[in-house]
Amino acid sequence: MDGKYVLITGGTNGIGLAAARELSQQGARIGLVARNRAKAEKVAADLAGADVFEADLTSQASIRTMVADVADRAPAIDVLVNNAGAIYGTHQLSPDGIELTWALNVLAPYLITNLLTDHLSPGGRVIMTVSDEHAKAKRIDFDDLTGTRFYSTTARMTGGPLRRYGEAKLATILLTADLARRGVQAYSFEPGLVSTGFNTNNGRLMKAMMAMTKPFAKTPEQGAETLVWLATGAEAEAGGYYSDKQLTQPSTAAQDQATAERLWQTCGEQTALPK
């Protein structure tokens, strides 16, 4: 990775941090996109002086400001890693009026990638972190993009927020495949169950559930292995969904090209990008 530039969202903890460390050790220059500048600068100091780009990825205005900063300060991007993600236990709206799970997990990587496509180096790669939870979502509900049905009292008690997250990751897999059809070397990867701080800020029940899975989970370093493998030039199929360094079939819904095309147009409308 000597001389390569890697821009990564969600690189200050978990698998993002593990990947950033490994890629830095292999010689890559790292750009960290983070909401907490102080935390990111502390991490950057340990990554051979990585660049820090501040952004609230639930805000499209903040994303646009960050992208302009990247275009101004960073060299051509060899690997763009859209890794940031979260589950929200209650129904919340972004500054743009978009439900937060959708705003962060779907629209943020869509917008960042589209705005930075011209800043990718020849053969530059885009990697999307997704989840096997996508398989629990049978479709994209275009009639309920606000996700309200997942957040009623009853729905929240029966895992509605997690199902909403699965729908968002289904959308990300579809967008990755469509991005590849548009000529970008894009890949989605599923890290498996990883022991991080993910989903521990959604109340005591969710925190307890995550604690129960910890003995069975991968370390962040293990979870990041496929990400690093893709980033370092593994021979891989553009648009493919990868798990444990293997091309894997996602759910049937995640292979629906018509849905992917409709979703691409919908995301363009939600982010006010030209068609």
C-alpha positions as CSV (number, residue, x, y, z in Angstrom):
1,M,0.0,0.0,0.0
2,D,3.0,2.3,-0.2
3,G,1.9,5.6,-1.8
4,K,-1.8,4.7,-1.7
5,Y,-4.4,7.0,-0.2
6,V,-7.3,5.5,1.8
7,L,-10.2,7.6,2.9
8,I,-12.4,5.9,5.6
9,T,-15.5,6.9,7.4
10,G,-16.0,5.4,10.9
11,G,-12.3,4.9,11.3
12,T,-11.8,5.9,14.9
13,N,-13.1,2.7,16.5
14,G,-14.1,-0.9,15.8
15,I,-13.3,-2.5,12.5
16,G,-12.7,0.9,10.8
17,L,-9.9,1.6,13.2
18,A,-8.5,-1.9,12.9
19,A,-8.5,-1.5,9.1
20,A,-6.9,1.9,9.3
21,R,-4.1,0.7,11.5
22,E,-3.4,-2.3,9.3
23,L,-3.4,-0.3,6.1
24,S,-1.3,2.4,7.7
25,Q,1.2,-0.2,8.7
26,Q,1.3,-1.4,5.1
27,G,2.3,2.1,4.0
28,A,-1.0,3.7,3.1
29,R,-1.7,7.3,3.9
30,I,-5.0,7.5,5.8
31,G,-7.8,10.0,5.7
32,L,-10.2,9.8,8.6
33,V,-13.7,11.2,8.3
34,A,-15.1,11.7,11.8
35,R,-17.6,13.6,13.7
36,N,-15.4,14.0,16.8
37,R,-12.3,15.9,15.6
38,A,-10.5,15.6,18.9
39,K,-10.9,11.8,18.9
40,A,-9.9,11.6,15.3
41,E,-6.8,13.7,15.7
42,K,-5.7,11.4,18.6
43,V,-6.2,8.4,16.4
44,A,-4.4,10.2,13.5
45,A,-1.3,10.8,15.6
46,D,-0.9,7.0,15.9
47,L,-1.4,6.5,12.1
48,A,1.7,8.2,10.8
49,G,-0.1,11.6,10.9
50,A,-3.3,10.7,9.1
51,D,-5.5,13.5,7.7
52,V,-8.7,14.4,9.6
53,F,-11.8,15.5,7.9
54,E,-14.7,16.5,10.2
55,A,-18.3,15.7,9.2
56,D,-21.7,14.8,10.7
57,L,-22.6,12.1,8.2
58,T,-26.3,12.5,8.9
59,S,-26.2,16.0,7.5
60,Q,-25.9,16.4,3.8
61,A,-24.5,20.0,4.1
62,S,-21.8,18.7,6.4
63,I,-21.0,15.9,4.0
64,R,-20.6,18.4,1.1
65,T,-18.3,20.6,3.2
66,M,-16.2,17.6,4.1
67,V,-16.0,16.5,0.5
68,A,-14.8,19.9,-0.6
69,D,-12.1,19.7,2.1
70,V,-11.1,16.3,0.8
71,A,-10.9,17.5,-2.8
72,D,-8.8,20.5,-1.7
73,R,-6.4,18.7,0.7
74,A,-6.1,15.0,-0.3
75,P,-4.5,13.4,-3.3
76,A,-6.4,11.1,-5.6
77,I,-8.2,8.5,-3.5
78,D,-7.1,4.9,-4.1
79,V,-9.6,3.4,-1.7
80,L,-12.8,4.9,-0.4
81,V,-14.2,3.0,2.6
82,N,-17.8,3.8,3.6
83,N,-17.7,2.1,6.9
84,A,-19.6,4.3,9.3
85,G,-23.0,2.9,10.4
86,A,-25.4,2.8,13.3
87,I,-28.7,1.6,14.6
88,Y,-31.0,4.1,16.2
89,G,-33.4,2.8,18.8
90,T,-36.0,5.6,18.4
91,H,-37.3,7.4,15.4
92,Q,-35.2,10.5,14.8
93,L,-34.8,12.8,11.9
94,S,-31.6,14.3,10.4
95,P,-31.1,18.0,9.7
96,D,-32.5,17.2,6.2
97,G,-35.7,15.6,7.6
98,I,-34.5,12.1,6.8
99,E,-34.8,9.2,9.3
100,L,-31.4,8.8,10.9
101,T,-30.8,5.1,10.1
102,W,-31.5,5.7,6.4
103,A,-29.5,9.0,6.4
104,L,-26.4,7.5,7.8
105,N,-26.3,4.0,6.4
106,V,-27.7,4.7,2.9
107,L,-27.6,8.4,1.9
108,A,-24.2,9.2,3.4
109,P,-22.2,6.6,1.5
110,Y,-24.3,7.3,-1.7
111,L,-23.6,11.0,-1.5
112,I,-19.9,10.7,-0.5
113,T,-19.2,8.3,-3.3
114,N,-21.0,10.2,-5.9
115,L,-19.3,13.5,-4.9
116,L,-15.9,11.9,-4.8
117,T,-16.0,9.6,-7.9
118,D,-14.0,12.1,-9.9
119,H,-11.4,12.3,-7.1
120,L,-10.8,8.5,-7.3
121,S,-7.5,7.4,-8.8
122,P,-7.6,5.3,-12.0
123,G,-8.8,1.9,-10.8
124,G,-9.7,3.3,-7.4
125,R,-11.9,1.1,-5.2
126,V,-15.0,1.8,-3.2
127,I,-15.8,-0.5,-0.3
128,M,-19.1,-0.5,1.6
129,T,-19.4,-2.1,5.0
130,V,-22.8,-4.0,5.2
131,S,-24.4,-6.7,7.3
132,D,-26.0,-10.1,7.0
133,E,-29.0,-8.4,8.7
134,H,-29.9,-7.3,5.2
135,A,-31.3,-10.8,4.6
136,K,-34.1,-10.2,7.1
137,A,-35.4,-7.3,4.9
138,K,-37.4,-8.8,2.0
139,R,-37.7,-5.5,0.1
140,I,-37.2,-1.8,0.1
141,D,-40.4,-0.1,1.2
142,F,-40.5,2.9,-1.1
143,D,-43.8,3.9,0.4
144,D,-42.3,4.2,3.9
145,L,-38.8,5.7,3.4
146,T,-39.2,7.4,6.8
147,G,-39.3,4.0,8.4
148,T,-42.1,4.8,10.7
149,R,-43.5,1.3,10.8
150,F,-40.3,0.1,12.5
151,Y,-40.6,2.5,15.4
152,S,-44.1,2.0,16.9
153,T,-44.0,0.9,20.6
154,T,-44.8,-2.7,19.6
155,A,-42.3,-2.7,16.7
156,R,-39.5,-1.4,18.9
157,M,-40.1,-4.2,21.4
158,T,-39.9,-6.8,18.7
159,G,-36.7,-5.6,17.0
160,G,-38.0,-3.0,14.7
161,P,-34.9,-0.7,14.8
162,L,-32.7,-3.7,13.9
163,R,-35.0,-4.6,11.0
164,R,-34.8,-1.0,9.8
165,Y,-31.0,-1.3,9.9
166,G,-31.3,-4.5,7.8
167,E,-33.4,-2.7,5.2
168,A,-30.7,0.1,5.1
169,K,-28.0,-2.4,4.6
170,L,-30.0,-4.2,1.9
171,A,-30.2,-0.8,0.2
172,T,-26.4,-0.3,0.5
173,I,-25.7,-3.7,-1.2
174,L,-28.1,-2.8,-4.0
175,L,-26.4,0.6,-4.5
176,T,-23.0,-1.0,-4.5
177,A,-24.0,-3.3,-7.3
178,D,-25.5,-0.4,-9.3
179,L,-22.3,1.6,-8.7
180,A,-20.3,-1.2,-10.3
181,R,-22.7,-1.2,-13.3
182,R,-21.9,2.4,-13.7
183,G,-18.2,1.6,-14.0
184,V,-16.8,2.0,-10.5
185,Q,-14.9,-0.8,-8.8
186,A,-17.2,-1.1,-5.8
187,Y,-17.6,-3.9,-3.4
188,S,-19.7,-4.6,-0.3
189,F,-18.4,-6.7,2.6
190,E,-20.0,-8.3,5.6
191,P,-17.7,-8.5,8.6
192,G,-19.8,-10.9,10.7
193,L,-20.5,-10.5,14.4
194,V,-17.7,-8.3,15.8
195,S,-17.1,-7.2,19.4
196,T,-17.1,-3.4,19.2
197,G,-19.2,-0.6,20.8
198,F,-21.8,-1.0,18.0
199,N,-25.4,-0.8,19.2
200,T,-24.6,-0.3,22.8
201,N,-26.1,3.2,23.1
202,N,-29.7,2.2,22.5
203,G,-30.8,1.5,26.0
204,R,-30.0,-1.2,28.5
205,L,-31.8,-4.0,26.7
206,M,-29.7,-3.5,23.5
207,K,-26.6,-3.1,25.5
208,A,-27.3,-6.3,27.4
209,M,-28.0,-8.2,24.2
210,M,-24.7,-7.1,22.6
211,A,-22.8,-8.0,25.8
212,M,-24.3,-11.6,25.6
213,T,-22.9,-12.0,22.0
214,K,-19.4,-10.8,22.9
215,P,-18.0,-14.3,23.8
216,F,-19.0,-15.5,20.3
217,A,-17.8,-12.4,18.4
218,K,-14.8,-11.7,16.3
219,T,-12.2,-9.2,17.4
220,P,-12.2,-5.9,15.4
221,E,-9.0,-7.1,13.7
222,Q,-10.7,-10.3,12.6
223,G,-13.7,-8.4,11.4
224,A,-11.6,-6.0,9.3
225,E,-9.7,-8.8,7.5
226,T,-12.0,-8.8,4.4
227,L,-12.0,-5.0,4.3
228,V,-8.2,-4.9,4.3
229,W,-8.1,-7.8,1.7
230,L,-10.3,-5.8,-0.7
231,A,-8.5,-2.6,0.0
232,T,-5.1,-4.1,-0.8
233,G,-6.1,-5.1,-4.3
234,A,-7.5,-8.6,-4.0
235,E,-8.8,-10.0,-7.2
236,A,-12.5,-9.4,-6.7
237,E,-15.7,-9.1,-8.7
238,A,-16.9,-5.5,-9.0
239,G,-20.3,-5.2,-7.3
240,G,-19.7,-8.4,-5.4
241,Y,-20.8,-9.1,-1.8
242,Y,-17.9,-10.5,0.2
243,S,-17.7,-12.4,3.5
244,D,-14.5,-14.0,4.9
245,K,-12.7,-13.1,1.7
246,Q,-15.1,-15.1,-0.4
247,L,-17.6,-13.9,-3.0
248,T,-21.0,-14.7,-1.4
249,Q,-24.5,-14.5,-2.6
250,P,-26.6,-11.9,-0.8
251,S,-30.3,-12.3,-0.4
252,T,-32.6,-12.6,-3.4
253,A,-33.9,-9.0,-2.7
254,A,-30.3,-7.8,-2.8
255,Q,-29.9,-9.0,-6.4
256,D,-32.9,-7.2,-7.8
257,Q,-31.6,-4.9,-10.5
258,A,-34.9,-3.1,-11.1
259,T,-35.0,-2.2,-7.3
260,A,-31.4,-1.1,-7.5
261,E,-32.1,1.3,-10.3
262,R,-35.2,2.7,-8.6
263,L,-33.3,3.1,-5.4
264,W,-30.5,4.9,-7.2
265,Q,-32.9,7.4,-8.6
266,T,-34.7,7.8,-5.2
267,C,-31.4,8.4,-3.4
268,G,-30.5,11.0,-6.1
269,E,-33.8,12.8,-5.3
270,Q,-33.2,12.6,-1.6
271,T,-29.7,14.1,-1.9
272,A,-30.6,16.6,-4.7
273,L,-27.9,15.1,-7.1
274,P,-28.4,15.4,-10.8
275,K,-30.0,12.4,-12.4
